[in-house]
Amino acid sequence: MIKVNEHFLKLQTSYLFSSISQKISDFAKDNPHREIIRLGIGDATRALPPACIAAFHKAVDEMGQDASFRGYGPEQGYLFLREKIAENDFQARGAEVNADEIFVSDGAKCDTGNFQEILSNDITIAIPDPVYPVYVDTNVMAGRTGTVKDGRFEKIVYMECTATNDYIPQIPEEPVDLIYLCFPNNPTGATVTREALIQWVDYARKNKSLILYDAAYEAFIRDDAMVKSIYEIPGAREVAVEFRSFSKTAGFTGTRCAFTVVPKECMAYDSAGGAHSLHTLWNRRHSTKFNGVSYPVQKAAEAVYSIEGKKETAAIISGYLSNADRIRREMDELAYDYVGGQHSPYIWIDAKTDSWEFFDMLLNKAGVVCTPGAGFGRCGGQHIRLSAFNSYANVETAMNRIREALKDA
Ligand code: PLP
């Protein structure tokens, strides 16, 4: 008899996006003439930068000639891309990361989800609440948690992020082995200070823990003095793995290209206390289960680092950030408390009421879609996430409609 992996049965069905779609389609049916503006999406809306498109086309043409055709590439990614990443994203900022410590992949979702596979099941895990759900669910699938009680899995240490701690996860009182951090954060848009990150790295070194640092939204940090990579923190190479993605940086959500940095000093320990290189283990796992990102996509990603590519991606990001500024201005005027939006496409707003009720109210009165915070964890129960991934004109209209709707709310 074939048996199921029973850990999958512990997973909570995610009603978030299906409930949102259902509510939107009901609303559209009842209000066929009302235009709906979606500020709930976490997906890029602007076209790929022209420099990426040109490189993409050129690489596709190369694939059409026997002389320049490429078959399987290196599982870890082509050196032309890994070298550009190492130089531009890390070495240029004084962070020591070498090309052979970079693993190119088809997404930070897969990488943040898969990395736990090379770690023991017998570890304690600290995860923020609210959270990008992939971190929780992949640990549940692996059998590292108990069952769910009141919306929370046994054996996970939840780091509550609320207004009282400026939505920043605090170091747990008990020692934990694996820590998930995400800055700028999804869903809150909060950013971390260098000082706080120093404390996390010190904690991890003291406890021989590992930090999985998700920097998928790093490109939205507009203050160059702020920390963009955890490897800007001394000692982080021993205790941190960093995830990055071209998805939000350059609109690659549908094109698919990302990367994970695993420094050679980074270790995990066996039950006898022996140290093992995570770089070696991840290389083994990656090359066993993954066959590389396509050549044209890696060429398109490489173009992000060209002079034109840098200018064009900066312009796209700055467009989204102008949208975020517009949302923040409106929330200031409406006297709603919020975090994020300054170095992030997300604004996390204290709705002062149940997040689904607020969602319904915004949809019905303003025709605007937000994301109810409850979908990201218990701490999101009275918050909503607004996203800046849209056109400025739509954001402007949405803000005007929200102002009207909240006037008589
Ligand atoms: N990490 C975070 C925090 C995200 O919000 C997302 C996507 O929304 C991802 C990773 C996924 O990135 P990718 O498109 O590279 O899979």
Residues whose N, C-alpha, C, O or C-beta is under 5 A from the ligand:
A	BS01	PLP	G42 D106 G107 A108 K109 C110 Y132 C182 N186 D214 A216 S245 S247 T253 C257 A258
